[in-house]
Amino acid sequence: MESSGALIQSYKSSGTTEQANAIINISGGATAKSDIGILYTDAEASYSSKFVQINIAGDNTVVEGRIINQNSSIETTLKVSDGATWTSAGNSDMDYLTLDNANLDYTLTSLADHITVGEINTTGSNTMHVTLSNDTLEEINSNPLPYVIDLTKIIEAGLGVTDDIEYILADYNREGSTWEINKIAEGVYEISNINIIPEPAAAAGLLGALALVFVARRRK
């Protein structure tokens, strides 16, 4: 299942009908993603005392997208369980996060990215795989190397603990960029020897610019 917008969204009602509380279950090995990278947003909602609960469950079930909770009147809960995977990139914000034998695949698009949670509950074995985007690598590369990154700080929870999650840092990303890592503590890594490969669009732009320079020189 794919969506050209947010997979799940709360809207304003043009009438007087109240929005019902929503429980969305995605399971059975299903794959769901949004082309704009948003799993849920309540940006257009205007309700009070309502909740949205998203349950992702089961081996091979993969759901991709951020959660954007801007309306404090809507209580947002995400539960990932029984071997399911939630994939996201960038900032997410929710009231409750429950992990029960869950997998999180997370891409840092900036060193400032976080998953902000009012309360987190963890049971079983939970793993967060973290990948660094090219933009994040550029940020890191502007600092003295080796650079120390603490993955346990990505999830910022008001209540609950996050240090019982296994954090694993990848040493490459989808653009083909690579870096060396040295694990110095649970969830804490040193990063060095960064090799940033331009993304296809950036590489095409660079080649185009070089071609223009070459033509200009030929004309001279």
Stockholm file with secondary structure:
# STOCKHOLM 1.0

chainA/1-220         MESSGALIQSYKSSGTTEQANAIINISGGATAKSDIGILYTDAEASYSSKFVQINIAGDNTVVEGRIINQNSSIETTLKVSDGATWTSAGNSDMDYLTLDNANLDYTLTSLADHITVGEINTTGSNTMHVTLSNDTLEEINSNPLPYVIDLTKIIEAGLGVTDDIEYILADYNREGSTWEINKIAEGVYEISNINIIPEPAAAAGLLGALALVFVARRRK
#=GR chainA/1-220 SS CEESSCSEEEECCSSSCCCCCEEEEECTTCEEEETTSEEEEEEECCCSSEEEEEEEESTTCEEECEEECCCTTEEEEEEEETTCEEEEESCEEEEEEEEESCEEEEEESSTTCCEEEEEEEEESCCEEEEEECHHHHHHHHTSCSSEEEEGGGSEEEEESCCTTSEEEECSBCTTCCEEEEEEEETTEEEEEEEECCCCHHHHHHHHHHHHHHHHHHHHC
#=GC SS_cons         CEESSCSEEEECCSSSCCCCCEEEEECTTCEEEETTSEEEEEEECCCSSEEEEEEEESTTCEEECEEECCCTTEEEEEEEETTCEEEEESCEEEEEEEEESCEEEEEESSTTCCEEEEEEEEESCCEEEEEECHHHHHHHHTSCSSEEEEGGGSEEEEESCCTTSEEEECSBCTTCCEEEEEEEETTEEEEEEEECCCCHHHHHHHHHHHHHHHHHHHHC
//
